[in-house]
Amino acid sequence: MNTERLHIAVSATAPFERGKERGEQLRDTLPGGLELYSELFRLAGLTEDRVREDALRTADVIGAFRPRVREELDGVAAGAGLDLWQVSALNARTEILAQSGAGRPGECSTIVRRLEPGASGPRTFGAQTWDWHVELAPYWHTHEVRGGRYDLVGITEHGILGKVGVNSAGLALHFNILGHRDDGVGGVPVHLLAATVLEEAGSVAEALDLVRSAPISASSSFTLFDRESAVTTDVTPVGVFVVEPVNGTVIRTNHFLSPVPSAGEKKELYQPDSGERYDLVASRFARRPAPRSASGLLGFLYSDPGEPGLCCVPDMTLPLGQRWATLSTIMLEPAGRSARIAEGSPLDARGQPWRTLVA
């Protein structure tokens, strides 16, 4: 891990104060990330007035679902010296960008293993790559959040309350974006839902109940695992669908794994790339011994020449909005309540120190 990578630590028990702590630590850097997202919104055909309207509408939805989360966003805005609608727009960036029909060159890949009962060492563990616009590489950070029901650690983007992580109850969450024709603005943003799950849920069962209680307007997958169990989900405007591991393994890319949302999938966003990446990982599990540790998963998450690209290498000849990179690799382990985080792809991570955080 680059020793210069920003780490945010917040611990206030009052949501507004916890948000303010976050905003104050991001005051110098958050505007740069906001400026880039503003340009991405513009490239998606969305005016500033439209984004402001969508963001304020989203803030109202958040306030009705979890008033404390709205208070925390108010605190981020106050601490960073921004307007609430700007912070809300960042947290709803998935929903806002879902209104664009633009295709994307690739996305994240996730693997989670659940070993048999009685296995020595951790029974569940996971790893994923996080792929996003290369220009946003300076605008993500590791974080530890204390002061709520459960502490949590992991990664997120500047100004966004949550993404990938694990909490002090031993619940872990990996995150993959999906695309459905009903996606748009009007629900609880999936990034805020992920943050809420990690702060409030102590098990996979509690997490599923929480996710099902939320009004959702854009699609993503939360792969959820605690010390004993693991599932992946299709979280969509048409429902929340649970998919069990196959032979103890969850493989997750960027297409639906259940039939109901699959019927409305925006296949032009991530296919055929997502299916090819999924099949590549599945074929490796068919040929190789299954890993029994999180670090053992890393060899399944990069590609050899001529194989589907499990990691993104940006083509800098392309314009803004089309230059995607693998920004980080993350390993989660519920038994140790730990997240291990590296810059770049699993290949980039070889030989560099990993940042280890414990909830």
Summary of the structure (lengths in Angstrom):
residues: 359
radius of gyration: 18.6
end to end distance: 18.5
largest distance: 56.7
contacts: 1356
relative contact order: 0.16
helix: 37%
strand: 24%
